[in-house]
Structures are given as structure tokens and as C-alpha cells.
Amino acid sequence: MRRSPAKRPTQADIARLAGVSQATVSLVLNERDAGVRISPATRERVLTVMREWGYVANASARSLAGGRNKIIGVYTFEPVFPTSGVDFYFPFLLGMEQEAADLGYDLLLFTSAGGERQIFRDGSTRLWHADGALLLGRDPNVEEIEQLRDSGFPFVYVGHREVAGPPVSYVAADYAGATRQLTERLFQLGHQRVAYARIGNGVAQPSRDREQGFRRATPSRHLTGPVWTLDSVAEVDGLFEELQRAGVTAVLAEQQLLAEELLSCTRRRGLSVPDDLSVVVLGDSTGARQDGTPWTGLIVPREQMGQRATALLVRQLEAPDASAPNSGAPDEGALDEGALRSGGLSESVECCFAVGATVGPPKEFS
């Protein structure tokens, strides 16, 4: 059973617990045992202790000056390249690079060579080459995030991230607040039947946050039924028919791809957006054709999220040691810095809105 240490275990601790020399631990950790005989049993004993104690090798401990390498790791749970101006990762990376440069840090991208992307291998992680790390991805391995948290390695997740046990630090877009404002705006325009639709199961945290905002803004007299969840774009025609039967005049589409398909359905029937159906896009551009339609909706502040996450991580790295002697009573700033060292902080980044041309009053209010 892995403990959650208040102080990160050292190589000396691992050597003592495994009953070997510190040099042996170093050789096992760095796989540099060519020409040195380390038995499989000894290697496995050292690795077992590392796993049980959540050991993470720390490059800053090897630094001869300053205790830090001024390097921030970037780890993504999916491949980053190729990137383009509309790529999911590109704005995040742009914000990270700008903020890191301003703060005097370098970025180091980790790719998890060998096929399967993973933070840990044999109980250790290569993230120790950096002082701390920024994590992001659409489909993260939550167990590895929890293991990294338990190891004491400093990191910030880019996006709303809830895990079992103690919280992790993250920076997220305020999807709930933005979706609520957009939904309220539709009611102010006179829409009485407003629906929410998405492609996918809605399990991902950003999807849940958006739905939460919709439900908070929707008075019971307006809500026509459950949120519509589609398995694929092939079901959009059926969704459009249901929306018409229910008298829905406005839809919040989680994905731009879904909005594009609704627009096509409307045109095939000789109808138009927004005269016959108002459509709001909630910022997910995955798979979108980018056909030039000026969509009304929210803009995900990806670049700002990258900047804020980088700044939050650096604040944690540069916070004074909470165990350092302190003369007199701690002031408010000192308490804040202590919280930084313990992690579990979160920041919310406000979403901007695109006015667009796909929302208007319903026909009876035109």
C-alpha cells in the first residue's frame, strides 16, 4: 500500500528500505547496469520499494546551484504533433511557451517512447528531468495522475480534473458559467423551448461542466426533456425531427461538428439558421469542417489556460519551503505560499463569447 508522504523519499531512503547501497538504487533507476552485476531479485526488490513509497527521482536534487533546473515538463496523454492553427493542443502550447519564457523557464516535452503513453514505468517516471510538469489531454489516465500526486512531484493539470482522494492543482475554463450565460441569453430573446445536444457519452469533465451550466440556467417550465446525447453524426437527422416535434427553437450544441450537421439538416428542409432554429456552439471544435459559418457561442481560452497553468506551477516551485523557520506569526501571504507547496489549487479562466450570426429571436418575436 503506497503512502502519501509529506516529504518526498530520497534515494538514501530507498536504499535503506531495500537493503542495498545507494549506488545500486541509482543504477536500477537509470538502467545503467551495463557491466555491473545486479541480480533480477535485487532489481525487483528496489523497484518494489520505489512503487510502495511513491519514489520519484528528482533532478533538482542533483543540481549544484539553486536547487532547480528551471525546466518545466509538458506531458500530454495523446500525441501532440502535427499541430496547426486550429489544433487542440496548439493554443495551450503557445500560452505555455510565452509564460515560461517570461518567467525564465525552459519547456521539455515528454512523449512516452515505446508505444503506450504512460507517466510511470517500473515505478519511476522520466518527469524527474524537470522541476515540475504541466499535464493535459482529452483522455487522461486518472490512476497515473493520482500516483504522481501521491509521489509529491509538483504538477498542474490543464483542464478541470477531479480525482479520488486529495485534489490536484488544475487550471480550467469556466464552461459552466459561460454555458449558463448563453442559455439565459436565449430565454431573454424569447425562446421558450431550448435544448442541449452533444455527440458522445458526456462523461468527460468539460462536457459535464457545460451541461451543469445549462441546467442551472433552465427554469423548469422551459425544460422539455433530458439532454440529447448522440452516438454519431448519423443520428443528427433523427435529432432534428425530435427537436421540431418538441417545438424547440434554440439548441446549444456541445460540438461545432454537431452544429454544422444541424445547419445542413435545416437547409435540406428549406429552413434557415437562425430564423427557424437558433444554434449556439459551446467551443468544442473536434472534427469540425470549419466551413466559415460565423457561429454564436463560447470561445475556449486555451492560450490563457496554458499561461495561467504555467504561472501556477512556477508559483508552486518557487514558494518558500513551508518547513523553513518563521519568526513571529505567519501573515496571510505566508499561509498562501504554504498552500502552494501542498498543491490542490485550482483557477478558473473566463470564456469569451463569439457574437456570430446563428442566434436570433424566435419567429413570433421577430
PADREN-755985 format. One record per residue: residue in three letters; x, y, z of N, C-alpha, C in turn. Coordinates in steps of 0.02 Angstrom, whole numbers, padded with zeros to 5 digits, always signed. Example, Ala and Ser with C-alpha at 12.3 -4.5 7.8 and 13.67 -1.06 7.14 Angstrom:
// PADREN-755985
Ala+00660-00284+00390+00615-00225+00390+00660-00165+00390;Ser+00642-00112+00354+00684-00053+00357+00645+00002+00394;
This chain:
// PADREN-755985
Met+00042-00060+00000+00000+00000+00000+00044+00062+00000;Arg+00034+00107-00050+00077+00165-00056+00056+00218-00007;Arg+00105+00246+00028+00090+00300+00073+00088+00365+00034;Ser+00061+00418+00064+00061+00485+00035+00108+00527+00076;Pro+00173+00530+00058+00222+00560+00102+00216+00634+00106;Ala+00229+00660+00166+00233+00733+00174+00299+00757+00146;Lys+00351+00712+00151+00417+00728+00124+00435+00675+00073;Arg+00458+00697+00015+00474+00650-00038+00532+00605-00017;Pro+00526+00537-00024+00580+00493-00006+00640+00503-00051;Thr+00700+00494-00024+00761+00503-00062+00789+00436-00084;Gln+00842+00439-00126+00875+00377-00146+00903+00341-00084;Ala+00928+00380-00036+00954+00350+00025+00900+00312+00062;Asp+00839+00340+00065+00783+00306+00097+00768+00240+00062;Ile+00766+00243-00005+00750+00182-00043+00804+00129-00032;Ala+00867+00151-00032+00922+00104-00021+00916+00070+00047;Arg+00901+00109+00099+00895+00082+00166+00837+00032+00170;Leu+00780+00050+00141+00722+00007+00145+00731-00058+00105;Ala+00769-00053+00049+00780-00112+00007+00840-00152+00029;Gly+00880-00124+00075+00938-00160+00099+00994-00164+00048;Val+01002-00110+00009+01055-00108-00041+01092-00042-00034;Ser+01144-00033-00074+01180+00030-00073+01144+00082-00115;Gln+01158+00146-00102+01128+00200-00141+01151+00196-00214;Ala+01212+00173-00226+01237+00166-00294+01195+00115-00333;Thr+01174+00061-00298+01132+00011-00330+01065+00040-00350;Val+01035+00080-00306+00972+00114-00322+00980+00157-00384;Ser+01034+00195-00387+01046+00239-00444+01053+00199-00508;Leu+01088+00142-00506+01096+00101-00565+01030+00072-00588;Val+00989+00049-00541+00924+00021-00559+00879+00076-00589;Leu+00880+00134-00557+00836+00188-00579+00853+00211-00650;Asn+00918+00216-00664+00939+00243-00729+00957+00191-00780;Glu+00948+00126-00761+00959+00071-00807+01029+00074-00837;Arg+01078+00090-00795+01147+00095-00819+01190+00039-00789;Asp+01162-00021-00787+01198-00075-00755+01240-00116-00803;Ala+01253-00089-00863+01296-00124-00911+01364-00135-00879;Gly+01385-00199-00876+01450-00214-00846+01448-00221-00771;Val+01391-00206-00740+01383-00212-00667+01331-00266-00654;Arg+01347-00314-00613+01301-00369-00600+01250-00350-00545;Ile+01188-00342-00566+01133-00332-00518+01083-00388-00531;Ser+01073-00429-00482+01029-00487-00492+00957-00465-00504;Pro+00918-00504-00541+00848-00488-00552+00810-00479-00487;Ala+00827-00520-00436+00792-00515-00372+00806-00448-00338;Thr+00869-00426-00341+00887-00361-00311+00852-00304-00348;Arg+00854-00308-00415+00820-00256-00454+00746-00252-00436;Glu+00713-00310-00433+00641-00310-00418+00628-00285-00348;Arg+00672-00301-00300+00663-00277-00231+00666-00200-00229;Val+00715-00171-00265+00722-00098-00267+00660-00067-00299;Leu+00638-00095-00356+00580-00068-00391+00517-00073-00348;Thr+00510-00127-00311+00452-00136-00268+00449-00082-00214;Val+00507-00068-00183+00510-00016-00132+00493+00052-00163;Met+00520+00066-00223+00504+00129-00257+00429+00136-00267;Arg+00396+00082-00291+00324+00086-00303+00286+00096-00238;Glu+00304+00059-00186+00268+00062-00123+00274+00130-00089;Trp+00331+00162-00099+00343+00227-00066+00333+00286-00112;Gly+00309+00273-00174+00294+00327-00220+00355+00368-00237;Tyr+00413+00333-00246+00475+00369-00259+00475+00400-00328;Val+00494+00463-00333+00504+00498-00396+00573+00529-00394;Ala+00618+00508-00439+00685+00537-00440+00680+00611-00455;Asn+00719+00650-00422+00714+00723-00426+00778+00752-00454;Ala+00773+00779-00515+00833+00807-00547+00858+00867-00510;Ser+00812+00904-00477+00835+00965-00443+00881+00949-00385;Ala+00874+00887-00358+00920+00868-00304+00991+00859-00329;Arg+00998+00849-00395+01064+00841-00424+01094+00908-00445;Ser+01053+00959-00446+01078+01023-00468+01125+01052-00415;Leu+01182+01077-00437+01231+01102-00390+01217+01173-00367;Ala+01172+01208-00402+01158+01278-00383+01084+01291-00391;Gly+01056+01324-00340+00988+01348-00344+00935+01296-00329;Gly+00952+01231-00330+00903+01180-00314+00852+01168-00368;Arg+00856+01204-00425+00808+01195-00480+00846+01199-00546;Asn+00817+01166-00596+00846+01167-00662+00813+01218-00707;Lys+00759+01250-00681+00720+01299-00721+00692+01266-00783;Ile+00670+01204-00775+00640+01166-00831+00570+01143-00810;Ile+00522+01156-00853+00453+01133-00843+00438+01079-00894;Gly+00416+01022-00870+00397+00968-00915+00326+00978-00941;Val+00314+00956-01002+00247+00957-01032+00231+00885-01052;Tyr+00179+00857-01023+00160+00788-01038+00088+00787-01063;Thr+00077+00757-01122+00010+00752-01149-00010+00679-01154;Phe-00073+00665-01140-00097+00596-01141-00113+00571-01212;Glu-00110+00616-01261-00117+00597-01331-00061+00631-01370;Pro-00046+00606-01431+00007+00637-01471-00008+00711-01485;Val+00045+00752-01485+00038+00824-01495+00043+00842-01569;Phe+00088+00810-01605+00102+00830-01673+00065+00786-01723;Pro+00047+00812-01783+00062+00881-01807+00014+00932-01777;Thr+00037+00993-01772-00005+01047-01747-00021+01094-01804;Ser-00076+01130-01796-00095+01182-01844-00131+01236-01804;Gly-00150+01289-01837-00182+01345-01803-00247+01326-01769;Val-00281+01273-01791-00345+01253-01761-00337+01189-01720;Asp-00276+01166-01711-00264+01105-01674-00282+01114-01600;Phe-00304+01060-01568-00324+01063-01498-00267+01086-01453;Tyr-00207+01059-01464-00151+01074-01420-00115+01139-01434;Phe-00118+01163-01496-00076+01219-01516-00084+01281-01471;Pro-00146+01304-01457-00152+01364-01415-00126+01353-01344;Phe-00137+01294-01316-00110+01279-01249-00034+01286-01249;Leu-00002+01255-01298+00071+01256-01301+00097+01326-01312;Leu+00061+01365-01352+00081+01434-01364+00081+01474-01299;Gly+00027+01467-01260+00023+01502-01196+00076+01480-01147;Met+00089+01414-01145+00141+01388-01101+00210+01416-01119;Glu+00225+01415-01184+00290+01440-01206+00300+01513-01189;Gln+00249+01553-01201+00255+01625-01188+00266+01638-01113;Glu+00226+01605-01071+00232+01617-00999+00298+01590-00972;Ala+00318+01531-00995+00381+01502-00972+00440+01547-00990;Ala+00439+01574-01050+00493+01619-01071+00494+01682-01028;Asp+00435+01709-01014+00431+01769-00973+00457+01757-00902;Leu+00448+01696-00877+00468+01680-00809+00538+01650-00805;Gly+00571+01643-00862+00639+01619-00862+00646+01544-00858;Tyr+00596+01507-00882+00598+01433-00881+00600+01406-00952;Asp+00628+01346-00960+00625+01309-01022+00571+01256-01018;Leu+00545+01235-01076+00496+01182-01080+00529+01119-01107;Leu+00508+01062-01080+00533+00997-01101+00474+00952-01115;Leu+00466+00930-01178+00408+00889-01198+00424+00815-01188;Phe+00379+00780-01153+00386+00708-01141+00337+00671-01187;Thr+00363+00619-01220+00322+00584-01270+00306+00512-01253;Ser+00336+00484-01200+00325+00413-01181+00341+00366-01239;Ala+00406+00359-01253+00428+00315-01307+00410+00243-01291;Gly+00401+00204-01345+00388+00132-01335+00316+00113-01346;Gly+00277+00155-01378+00208+00137-01394+00158+00168-01346;Glu+00142+00132-01292+00091+00156-01245+00116+00218-01207;Arg+00074+00269-01207+00092+00330-01171+00079+00319-01097;Gln+00130+00329-01057+00123+00320-00985+00173+00363-00948;Ile+00151+00388-00890+00195+00429-00849+00245+00386-00812;Phe+00222+00329-00785+00264+00286-00744+00284+00222-00782;Arg+00344+00200-00768+00367+00135-00792+00411+00105-00738;Asp+00395+00044-00717+00432+00010-00663+00435+00053-00600;Gly+00381+00090-00587+00377+00128-00525+00411+00195-00526;Ser+00444+00213-00581+00478+00278-00584+00453+00316-00646;Thr+00472+00379-00650+00450+00421-00706+00506+00464-00731;Arg+00506+00476-00796+00557+00519-00826+00542+00593-00816;Leu+00484+00608-00787+00467+00678-00774+00517+00711-00727;Trp+00556+00671-00689+00603+00699-00642+00657+00741-00676;His+00663+00735-00742+00711+00778-00778+00691+00852-00771;Ala+00628+00864-00756+00603+00932-00748+00588+00947-00674;Asp+00583+01011-00658+00567+01031-00589+00494+01016-00572;Gly+00451+01021-00621+00380+01008-00614+00351+00998-00683;Ala+00287+00983-00688+00259+00967-00754+00189+00996-00763;Leu+00172+01009-00826+00105+01027-00847+00076+00967-00883;Leu+00017+00945-00863-00015+00887-00893-00078+00909-00929;Leu-00090+00881-00987-00153+00896-01022-00169+00839-01070;Gly-00234+00834-01086-00257+00783-01131-00331+00772-01124;Arg-00362+00748-01178-00434+00736-01178-00452+00673-01139;Asp-00408+00623-01141-00424+00559-01110-00367+00537-01064;Pro-00360+00569-01006-00303+00556-00962-00310+00489-00925;Asn-00253+00464-00903-00251+00406-00859-00255+00432-00787;Val-00314+00428-00758-00326+00458-00692-00284+00423-00638;Glu-00275+00358-00645-00235+00322-00596-00163+00348-00594;Glu-00135+00363-00653-00067+00389-00655-00064+00460-00625;Ile-00117+00499-00636-00119+00566-00606-00119+00560-00530;Glu-00159+00514-00504-00161+00504-00431-00093+00479-00405;Gln-00061+00434-00442+00005+00409-00421+00056+00466-00421;Leu+00054+00510-00471+00100+00566-00473+00088+00613-00415;Arg+00024+00626-00400+00007+00667-00342+00035+00637-00278;Asp+00025+00572-00268+00047+00539-00207+00123+00539-00200;Ser+00158+00544-00257+00231+00544-00254+00259+00610-00229;Gly+00219+00662-00230+00243+00728-00210+00273+00769-00266;Phe+00273+00742-00327+00301+00780-00384+00254+00837-00402;Pro+00280+00899-00408+00236+00956-00422+00211+00957-00495;Phe+00146+00966-00503+00118+00971-00571+00053+01009-00568;Val+00032+01033-00626-00033+01066-00635-00066+01035-00696;Tyr-00129+01015-00689-00166+00989-00745-00202+01047-00781;Val-00200+01045-00847-00233+01097-00886-00302+01072-00904;Gly-00352+01095-00869-00420+01072-00877-00448+01050-00810;His-00514+01050-00803-00546+01030-00741-00531+00956-00729;Arg-00502+00940-00673-00483+00871-00660-00499+00853-00588;Glu-00546+00807-00579-00564+00781-00514-00539+00709-00507;Val-00509+00695-00451-00481+00628-00439-00501+00605-00369;Ala-00492+00540-00357-00507+00513-00291-00453+00536-00242;Gly-00474+00548-00180-00426+00569-00129-00411+00643-00133;Pro-00352+00663-00109-00335+00735-00108-00339+00764-00178;Pro-00360+00828-00184-00366+00859-00251-00298+00872-00282;Val-00299+00882-00347-00238+00902-00383-00247+00974-00407;Ser-00191+01007-00421-00194+01075-00446-00214+01074-00519;Tyr-00259+01119-00539-00278+01123-00609-00300+01194-00626;Val-00299+01210-00691-00325+01272-00718-00375+01253-00771;Ala-00437+01278-00766-00490+01258-00811-00529+01317-00837;Ala-00560+01307-00895-00606+01357-00922-00672+01354-00884;Asp-00704+01411-00875-00768+01414-00840-00824+01396-00888;Tyr-00827+01332-00906-00879+01309-00953-00949+01317-00924;Ala-00956+01301-00859-01022+01305-00828-01049+01376-00829;Gly-01008+01424-00809-01030+01493-00807-01046+01520-00876;Ala-01004+01504-00926-01015+01528-00994-01078+01498-01025;Thr-01088+01432-01014-01148+01399-01042-01211+01426-01010;Arg-01208+01440-00946-01266+01469-00912-01283+01537-00941;Gln-01233+01579-00953-01247+01645-00981-01277+01640-01051;Leu-01251+01594-01092-01277+01587-01160-01349+01561-01159;Thr-01364+01514-01113-01432+01488-01108-01481+01542-01085;Glu-01460+01581-01036-01503+01636-01012-01516+01687-01067;Arg-01466+01698-01109-01475+01745-01164-01528+01721-01212;Leu-01532+01656-01225-01583+01629-01269-01653+01641-01241;Phe-01661+01631-01175-01726+01645-01145-01744+01719-01148;Gln-01694+01761-01140-01706+01834-01144-01729+01854-01213;Leu-01707+01817-01264-01728+01832-01333-01799+01808-01347;Gly-01827+01770-01301-01897+01748-01310-01906+01674-01324;His-01851+01635-01326-01857+01563-01337-01888+01530-01276;Gln-01938+01488-01288-01971+01452-01234-01949+01379-01230;Arg-01926+01352-01285-01903+01283-01287-01830+01282-01310;Val-01786+01270-01262-01714+01269-01276-01687+01200-01259;Ala-01647+01171-01304-01620+01104-01294-01544+01105-01291;Tyr-01516+01052-01263-01444+01041-01260-01430+00975-01295;Ala-01380+00974-01339-01364+00913-01376-01288+00905-01382;Arg-01268+00842-01384-01196+00827-01391-01187+00760-01426;Ile-01127+00750-01453-01107+00686-01479-01058+00655-01428;Gly-01073+00594-01407-01030+00563-01357-01069+00553-01292;Asn-01038+00518-01245-01074+00497-01185-01077+00551-01130;Gly-01040+00606-01138-01043+00659-01089-01007+00645-01024;Val-00964+00594-01023-00928+00576-00962-00872+00625-00947;Ala-00840+00651-00999-00783+00696-00989-00803+00757-00947;Gln-00757+00779-00905-00772+00835-00860-00796+00898-00896;Pro-00764+00919-00951-00789+00979-00986-00861+00972-01009;Ser-00880+00912-01030-00949+00900-01051-00996+00906-00992;Arg-00977+00878-00935-01019+00883-00875-01025+00955-00852;Asp-00971+00993-00856-00973+01063-00835-01021+01104-00879;Arg-01018+01092-00944-01063+01128-00989-01136+01111-00975;Glu-01150+01047-00966-01219+01026-00952-01243+01056-00886;Gln-01199+01059-00837-01217+01089-00772-01238+01162-00781;Gly-01201+01199-00822-01219+01269-00834-01287+01275-00868;Phe-01301+01231-00915-01366+01231-00949-01423+01218-00900;Arg-01415+01168-00859-01469+01150-00813-01480+01205-00760;Arg-01427+01238-00739-01435+01291-00690-01472+01351-00719;Ala-01467+01361-00784-01499+01419-00815-01569+01405-00839;Thr-01589+01342-00839-01652+01323-00870-01708+01318-00819;Pro-01756+01364-00819-01814+01358-00774-01854+01295-00791;Ser-01885+01265-00742-01920+01202-00751-01975+01207-00805;Arg-02005+01266-00811-02059+01272-00860-02034+01271-00932;His-01968+01282-00941-01940+01282-01008-01910+01215-01027;Leu-01887+01176-00980-01850+01115-00995-01897+01063-01026;Thr-01884+01043-01089-01929+00999-01125-01913+00926-01114;Gly-01858+00909-01086-01841+00838-01077-01767+00832-01062;Pro-01740+00771-01065-01669+00761-01049-01624+00791-01103;Val-01561+00798-01086-01512+00819-01134-01506+00765-01188;Trp-01504+00787-01251-01497+00738-01305-01424+00719-01313;Thr-01411+00653-01312-01343+00627-01321-01343+00579-01381;Leu-01302+00594-01430-01298+00555-01492-01235+00513-01492;Asp-01239+00456-01526-01179+00414-01533-01135+00438-01590;Ser-01166+00467-01643-01128+00489-01701-01168+00541-01740;Val-01135+00571-01789-01170+00621-01831-01225+00589-01872;Ala-01224+00523-01880-01276+00489-01919-01345+00497-01886;Glu-01346+00514-01823-01409+00520-01787-01436+00592-01786;Val-01402+00638-01818-01423+00709-01815-01489+00720-01850;Asp-01503+00685-01905-01567+00693-01939-01624+00675-01892;Gly-01617+00620-01856-01668+00599-01808-01676+00650-01752;Leu-01619+00677-01729-01622+00729-01678-01661+00789-01703;Phe-01649+00810-01765-01683+00869-01792-01758+00858-01793;Glu-01780+00799-01812-01851+00784-01812-01881+00788-01742;Glu-01844+00762-01693-01868+00766-01623-01872+00838-01599;Leu-01824+00878-01617-01824+00948-01597-01885+00984-01626;Gln-01900+00969-01688-01959+01001-01719-02024+00979-01685;Arg-02030+00915-01671-02091+00890-01639-02100+00921-01569;Ala-02044+00933-01535-02047+00961-01467-02054+01037-01467;Gly-02054+01068-01525-02061+01140-01528-01999+01178-01506;Val-01941+01145-01510-01878+01177-01490-01858+01229-01542;Thr-01842+01289-01519-01822+01342-01565-01749+01363-01557;Ala-01715+01335-01508-01644+01350-01497-01608+01290-01468;Val-01547+01278-01492-01508+01221-01470-01438+01244-01451;Leu-01414+01219-01394-01344+01228-01376-01309+01164-01396;Ala-01264+01168-01446-01228+01110-01471-01159+01109-01440;Glu-01143+01053-01407-01079+01049-01372-01021+01052-01422;Gln-01029+01019-01480-00975+01017-01530-00995+01058-01592;Gln-00945+01089-01621-00958+01126-01683-00978+01078-01739;Leu-00950+01017-01739-00970+00968-01789-01045+00954-01787;Leu-01073+00949-01727-01144+00939-01719-01183+00998-01745;Ala-01159+01059-01730-01192+01119-01755-01191+01121-01831;Glu-01136+01101-01862-01132+01101-01935-01183+01053-01965;Glu-01191+00995-01933-01241+00946-01958-01312+00972-01949;Leu-01325+01006-01893-01392+01036-01884-01405+01089-01937;Leu-01355+01128-01954-01363+01178-02006-01380+01145-02072;Ser-01346+01090-02088-01361+01054-02151-01432+01026-02151;Cys-01453+00999-02094-01522+00973-02089-01573+01028-02101;Thr-01559+01086-02072-01605+01143-02079-01611+01163-02152;Arg-01555+01169-02187-01555+01191-02257-01589+01140-02302;Arg-01579+01075-02289-01611+01023-02330-01687+01027-02327;Arg-01713+01055-02274-01785+01060-02266-01811+01128-02286;Gly-01770+01168-02317-01791+01234-02340-01799+01283-02283;Leu-01768+01269-02227-01771+01313-02169-01703+01348-02161;Ser-01698+01391-02111-01634+01427-02103-01617+01436-02029;Val-01552+01447-02018-01524+01466-01953-01502+01538-01960;Pro-01528+01584-01916-01564+01571-01853-01639+01581-01858;Asp-01667+01594-01918-01739+01611-01923-01783+01556-01895;Asp-01767+01494-01913-01808+01437-01891-01778+01399-01833;Leu-01712+01405-01824-01679+01371-01768-01616+01409-01750;Ser-01612+01432-01689-01551+01463-01665-01503+01409-01640;Val-01439+01417-01656-01389+01367-01636-01330+01402-01603;Val-01314+01378-01543-01256+01403-01505-01204+01348-01503;Val-01141+01365-01515-01087+01316-01512-01048+01327-01448;Leu-01035+01272-01411-01004+01277-01345-00929+01264-01346;Gly-00897+01277-01402-00824+01281-01403-00785+01220-01423;Asp-00815+01161-01427-00778+01101-01445-00774+01096-01521;Ser-00714+01106-01549-00706+01107-01622-00682+01040-01649;Thr-00682+00987-01609-00657+00922-01632-00695+00898-01693;Gly-00658+00883-01746-00689+00856-01807-00727+00905-01849;Ala-00728+00969-01830-00767+01018-01868-00737+01029-01937;Arg-00781+01046-01985-00759+01058-02054-00734+01129-02063;Gln-00751+01173-02015-00731+01243-02019-00753+01272-02087;Asp-00820+01272-02098-00847+01293-02162-00857+01368-02168;Gly-00834+01406-02119-00838+01478-02123-00901+01508-02092;Thr-00945+01466-02065-01006+01492-02033-00987+01533-01971;Pro-01013+01594-01965-00998+01635-01905-01040+01613-01846;Trp-01017+01562-01810-01056+01533-01756-01060+01578-01696;Thr-01117+01579-01665-01126+01612-01600-01108+01561-01545;Gly-01070+01581-01496-01054+01534-01443-00996+01556-01401;Leu-00968+01508-01364-00913+01524-01320-00846+01507-01353;Ile-00795+01543-01332-00727+01533-01357-00686+01505-01300;Val-00659+01445-01309-00619+01414-01256-00552+01451-01250;Pro-00535+01477-01192-00474+01518-01184-00412+01474-01176;Arg-00397+01434-01226-00342+01385-01221-00275+01418-01208;Glu-00260+01471-01245-00195+01503-01236-00188+01531-01165;Gln-00241+01563-01140-00240+01590-01072-00234+01535-01020;Met-00266+01478-01033-00261+01421-00987-00189+01396-00983;Gly-00156+01393-01040-00086+01373-01040-00042+01421-01001;Gln-00055+01485-01010-00017+01536-00973-00028+01531-00898;Arg-00092+01526-00878-00108+01526-00807-00083+01462-00773;Ala-00087+01406-00808-00062+01343-00780+00013+01347-00769;Thr+00049+01376-00817+00122+01383-00810+00138+01428-00751;Ala+00103+01484-00746+00116+01530-00691+00101+01498-00623;Leu+00047+01458-00619+00029+01425-00556+00083+01374-00537;Leu+00108+01336-00586+00160+01287-00571+00224+01322-00546;Val+00243+01376-00579+00304+01411-00558+00296+01440-00488;Arg+00236+01464-00472+00223+01488-00404+00233+01432-00353;Gln+00211+01372-00370+00222+01315-00325+00296+01298-00319;Leu+00331+01299-00375+00402+01282-00374+00443+01332-00335;Glu+00423+01396-00338+00463+01448-00308+00438+01470-00240;Ala+00384+01437-00215+00360+01453-00149+00412+01434-00097;Pro+00422+01475-00045+00470+01456+00007+00450+01392+00041;Asp+00499+01355+00064+00487+01291+00098+00444+01303+00160;Ala+00387+01268+00163+00341+01278+00219+00373+01258+00286;Ser+00426+01216+00282+00457+01194+00344+00512+01242+00367;Ala+00527+01294+00328+00580+01341+00347+00560+01378+00410;Pro+00608+01397+00454+00591+01433+00515+00559+01500+00499;Asn+00510+01517+00540+00473+01579+00529+00468+01615+00595;Ser+00496+01674+00599+00493+01712+00661+00428+01751+00664;Gly+00393+01744+00719+00330+01780+00727+00273+01742+00695;Ala+00213+01772+00701+00154+01739+00674+00154+01743+00598;Pro+00130+01691+00564+00129+01692+00491+00076+01742+00467;Asp+00095+01779+00414+00046+01825+00386+00006+01789+00332;Glu-00041+01826+00303-00085+01794+00254-00047+01769+00194;Gly+00003+01807+00171+00042+01786+00114+00079+01721+00127;Ala+00107+01714+00188+00143+01653+00204+00097+01592+00203;Leu+00035+01601+00227-00012+01545+00225-00029+01526+00154;Asp-00035+01576+00110-00049+01561+00040+00008+01522+00009;Glu+00071+01540+00025+00127+01505-00003+00130+01434+00024;Gly+00111+01424+00087+00109+01357+00113+00059+01314+00076;Ala+00002+01344+00059-00047+01308+00019-00020+01290-00049;Leu+00020+01335-00078+00050+01321-00143+00093+01259-00139;Arg+00131+01252-00086+00176+01195-00081+00137+01129-00075;Ser+00078+01132-00047+00040+01070-00036+00000+01050-00098;Gly-00006+01094-00148-00043+01078-00208-00118+01080-00197;Gly-00156+01055-00246-00228+01053-00240-00261+01120-00253;Leu-00226+01167-00285-00255+01232-00301-00287+01230-00369;Ser-00338+01271-00379-00370+01274-00445-00385+01346-00463;Glu-00384+01360-00528-00401+01425-00554-00450+01418-00611;Ser-00496+01464-00616-00546+01463-00670-00533+01521-00717;Val-00533+01507-00782-00520+01558-00833-00586+01573-00868;Glu-00604+01636-00870-00667+01656-00901-00666+01646-00976;Cys-00721+01620-01003-00728+01611-01075-00753+01675-01108;Cys-00729+01688-01168-00755+01744-01207-00813+01718-01251;Phe-00849+01764-01281-00906+01745-01322-00898+01771-01393;Ala-00919+01730-01441-00921+01750-01511-00993+01770-01527;Val-01003+01832-01548-01071+01856-01562-01101+01816-01620;Gly-01063+01806-01673-01085+01765-01728-01149+01788-01761;Ala-01180+01741-01799-01241+01757-01835-01290+01698-01835;Thr-01285+01654-01785-01327+01594-01785-01379+01594-01729;Val-01388+01651-01697-01439+01657-01644-01481+01719-01656;Gly-01546+01712-01648-01592+01768-01653-01656+01751-01616;Pro-01703+01798-01612-01766+01783-01578-01807+01733-01617;Pro-01851+01695-01583-01896+01651-01620-01943+01690-01665;Lys-01972+01658-01714-02012+01693-01765-02067+01736-01736;Glu-02099+01711-01683-02155+01750-01656-02130+01814-01622;Phe-02064+01819-01608-02036+01879-01577-01998+01922-01627;Ser-01993+01898-01688-01953+01934-01738-01988+01998-01760;
